[in-house]
Amino acid sequence: MTVTHVAARPRISAEHAFFGGMSFALLVVVCSGFSRTFFLHRWFPEVRVPAEPFFAVHGLVFFGWYVLLAVQAALVAQRRVALHRSLGVLGGVLATVMVVLGITAAVISGRRPGGFTGVPVPPLQFMAIPFFDMVVFSSIIGTGFALRRNQQAHKRLMLIGSIAIIAAALARFPAIFRGGPPAFFGLTDLFLLPIVAWDVVSRRRLHRATLWAGLWVVISQPLRLVVSGTTGWLTFARWLAGLSG
């Protein structure tokens, strides 16, 4: 009788399940939030979408980031660390491109006579929100790449950096958009709570990455609203957008 040995699948730990579940939840929010204005916009002709083809590239790249985030979490759960590290190089390139595209998108929208699509706020003032999105995202994700050998810090920073820019997807839900910044920033912050709870339950204390990155996300939200109306910001935004006067 021949005995065939079947390799057992690696057991997915509670930690892997948590971070994988959080990554997948962010992907679902992105797909849902941008469904009417990007993925399924042909079925919602009443919804205004940016006319510039550039925003199709912008949307695909940002969507690709959340797909990669979920894939990377799944690879770690399956102990496929070598492939995870190889795709990490792609992640670094993708994150860099996202920052460039994000700032460019803000500039294009800020130059429009009508400003940002569907946003009843002066465009140069509103530019502070997407601009600081990229500042916060790049600082947290950049630190996450720098600490990639510190697994616990790395996974928290990559997740929190991705949460930092999820407000753009949340604001696409009409009910949330009507609530303004308190609604979509507040809901963004709610995504930090499961990480806080996980740290408290699993470690009995907050990981430093959770504490400092989470605080940076939360503090940056009212900060950009305060800065957006200042003369200094408006001068900088006008220069960034290449507008005179």
N, C-alpha and C positions, 0 to 999 in steps of 0.2 A: 504494500500500500504506500502510495506516495503522499507525503505530507507537504502541503503548500503553505508557505508562510506569507501571510498578507500583512504588509506594513500598516500598523495602526495609525489612524489619523491623529495628528497632534490635538490634544485637548485644549479647547479654547477657555482660558481662564476668565474669571470675573472681570479682571482689569482689562483684558483684551476686548471682552464683550462690551464693556462700558465705553472705551474710547472708540471702538468700531461703531457702536450704536450712536454716539454723539456725532461722529463724522457723517454717518448716513443721514441723520436727522437734519444736519445742515444742508446736505445735498437735496433733500426733499423740500426744504424751505426755499432754496434757490429755484428749483424747478417749478414749484407752486407760485412763488412770488412773481417770477418773470414769465409765467405761462401766457398771460394776456398780452404782454408788451413785447415778447420776444419769441418764445417757442411756438405759441399758437396764435400769433397776432393776426393771421389771415382770417381766423374765425371770430375776431373781435374788431371789426372795422370801425367801431365807434371809439376805440381807444387810440389816443394819439401816440405815435412812436417816432423816435428820431429819424429824420429823413436821410441823414448822412450814412453811406455804406460802411463807414469806419466803425459804427456802433455794432454792426454784425460781427466784426472781428473781435471787438471789445467784449461782446457778450460770450462768444465762443471760448475765448481765452479764460475769462473768469469762471465760466461753467467748467472748463477743463480742470481748473484748480480744485474745485470741490469734488470732481470725479476722482482726481488723483489722490486727494486726501482720504477718501473712502477706500480706494484701492490700497493705499499704503497701510492703512490700519488693518485691512484684511490680510495683507501679506505678513505683517508682524504676527497677527493671530495664528497664522498657519506656519510660523517659524521660517518663512522664506526671507530671511534677513538679507542675503546677498542681493536678491532682486530688489528688495526694498531700498537698499543703499544705492543700487544702480539707478533706480527711478528717482532717487533723491537729487541726482544731478539735474534731471529734467525739471524737478520741482524748483530748484534754485533758478534755472533759466526762466521758468514760467513765472515765478514770483517777480523777477526783475522786469519782465515784459509787462506784467500786470501793473506795476507801479508807473511805468512809462505810459501805458495806455490809459490808466486811470487819470493821471494828470492831464494828458492830452484831451481826454473826453471832457474834463472840467473846463479846459480852455476853449474847446469848440463850443460847448454850451454857453459859456460866459460871453462869447463873441456874438451869439445870435441876438437879433433884435428882440425876439420874444423870450430869450433866456432859456432856462431849463424847462423841458417839456412838462407841462402841467403844474409847474411850481410858481405860485403867485408871490415870489420873493425876488427882489432885484438880483440879477444874475451874478454880479460881482460879489455881492454879499453872500449868496448861496454857495459860491465857489469854495468857501471855507470848509463846507461839510465834506465834499468828495476829496478836496486837497488833503485835509487832515486825516481822512480815512486812509489815504496812502501813506502818510507819515506814521500813523499808528501801526498799520499793517506791516510796513517795511521794517520798522524798528523791532517789533515782536518776532516776526518771521526770521529776520536777519539774526537776531539773538538765538532763535531756535536752531538755525543752521550752524551757528558758531558753537552751540552746546550739543551738537548731534551725538557726541559720545556719552553724554549724560542722558540716559534714556528717559528717566522720569521728568527731567526738565524739558527735554526736547519734545516729547509728545504733548505736554501741556502747552508749551509755547506755540506749537503748530496749530493746535486746536483753538487756543484763545485768539491767535492772530487771525484765524479764519472767521471766528465769531465777530471780531472787531468790525468787519465790513459787511456783516449780514443785514444791517439796517436798510441797505439799498433794496434788498429783496423784500423785506418786511413792509417797507413803505409802498410797495406796489399793490398791496392789498388795500382796496378803497377805504374800508372802515378804519384801518390803521393810519392811512395817509391823512384822513380827515382829523385825526388826533394830533397831528403835527409831531415835532421832535420828541416831546415827552412820551408819545406812544411808541414810535419806532425805536428810539434809543432805550426806552424802558424795557421793551420786549427783547431787545438785544442783550441787555444786562441779565435778563432772566436765564439766558443760555449759559451764563457763568455760574449760576447757582448749583446745577448738578455737579460741576467740577469741584466747587467748594464742599458740597455734601460728600462727594467721593473721597476727597482728602481727609475730611473729618472722620468719616467712617473707617477708611482703610489705614490712615496714618495717625489719627488722633490729633492732627494739626494741619494747617495749611502748608502746602509745599511753597517754597519761596517763589517759584515761577508762577504759581497760581496767584499768590498775593500781589506781586509787583506788576505782572502783566495785566491782571484783572483790574487793579487800581488805575493803571494807565488808560485802559479802555474806558472806564467809568468817568475818570476825571477829565479826559479829553472831550467828552461829549458836551458838557456845559461850557467848557473852555472855548471850543470853536464857535459856539453861539455868541459868547461874549466878544471874542476877537473879531467876528465877522462884520460887526458894525463900526469898527474903529477906523480912524483915518489911515493908520499904518497899514492895516490889512487891505483896505480898498485901494490904496496906492500900489501896493504890491500886486494885487489881483489885476489891476488895470495894466500894470507893466507886463505881468505874465500873459495876459490875453492880447498884448500888443495893441492896446487901445490908447489913443491920445487923450489928453485932457483929464 
